[in-house]
Amino acid sequence: MKDEKKIVEERGRYRSSFGATVLFSGVQLYQILIKIVKSKFVALFIGPAGMGIHSLLYSTTETISAATNLGLNKSSVKTIAAANREGNKELIAKNISAQRRLIRITGLIGMLICAALSPVWSRTSFGNSNYVWAFAVVSLVIFLEQLNRGELALLQGMQQRKKLARANLIGQSLNALVTLPLYYFWGIKAIVAAIVLGELISLIISRYFSRQLRIERVQMTWKETFSIGREMIKLGFFLSLQYLLSVLVVWLIRNYVSNTGGVEEVGLYSAGTSIVATYLGLVFAAISTDYFPRLAATKNNEEMGIAVRTQAELTMLLLSPLVITFLLFSKPVIILLYSNQFLPIEDMMYWAMGATLFQAMGWALSHTLLAKAKPLHFFLNELVANVWGVPLKLLFYKYWGLTGFGIAMLVSYALYLLQVLLVTKKLFNISYDFSLWKLFALLNIPIVVVVVLKKFLPIYWGYAAGVLVLIIVGIYVLYRLNQKMDLVSIVRVRLNRKNK
């Protein structure tokens, strides 16, 4: 009876995680497609010059927003999720009220900085004062975007998956449908209005869905607001620092590559990292949307350890067929996304994609530092990883060129996994069991096999053998998922519903 109860609980966990991953992967994919289509038409309607103006206006507001928003769109998820787990309606209402106040304050600060210094932004971005009013008006975007992200964070923290997915899908769709005609009829003159209107539409949609939660209104003093919001601000501050650290790292690496290998090498390196970030980021971002609030809501270390192991296993199972597919068709993918001139990054991509399962194992653990540890622990963990990670990448590039970057990514993620294992073991007594390490080793074997087949067999034989490996891995993944959450019964129930 006890074993049966454990099986039911485990199936529930896997089904919940799997359902959220599929849902938000679809949302992420749709958002990417919408952005691609929108960018294509915008480019046609306003041309390269218009795209340049749009890019400079938008990147300036994004930078100011990143410097002033205190990472509240991420840190508030943790606080709201924890309150939601307690089920205390008054506590939930107070946390949300504090979050909204802080969001409004930081949004206003960012907007005022952008508007007040608009002459500076115009001169630094365009070399003249012709865009002072453009920056002054576009400053509204910082405020609207902060409010929008706050409402989405609220939905995420309350684990309202379907509402969050709909808010993102409808917001992005309406944004494109309303702003594209503006570009079509007014061209470059519509840029400022389209940017502001697009963000306003997204906010209206996210606010519409968050209002459906019917959160109680509570009266709070400013002292209470900052008392409740202190943890959000502390974590948000370190999240902002971590973001600035990542920007600095990218700047350092690109400058080193530029001085060592030239601008062309920078372009190749940027293309390779962009492919990895887009391809794998789609899955990691989708999983994180549900995983982070679920982790933040766990009551103790044992419960958190179960959530981490469940997520690590599920992430590896979902990623392995995707990684093998990319490795198998890396050449046509690179040509499709860029051109034949970017094929020198193929070997770099083999190593970078080979690091994926190391990244998945470390990623699942590192979220515990964000969800449960002190913010300083999270920041120091990332800082230490960069202290040895950046010199490692530069050293490997010096001796092995672009391929060295790929090798460095594999070594870095392996060392990062070891680092977070030690840190989380010390802080939370969390570790991976033997069965998970066995799965990790088992799924890495076909990844290595596919690369070897591609490198040493004639092209068509390599593809044929690789497809066979992909099919075998796909069957194994489905078998394993069926073991964990009884996929067959889920499909059977869905089919029965359709037939009724």
Beta strands, then each sheet from edge to edge (+ up, - down):
end
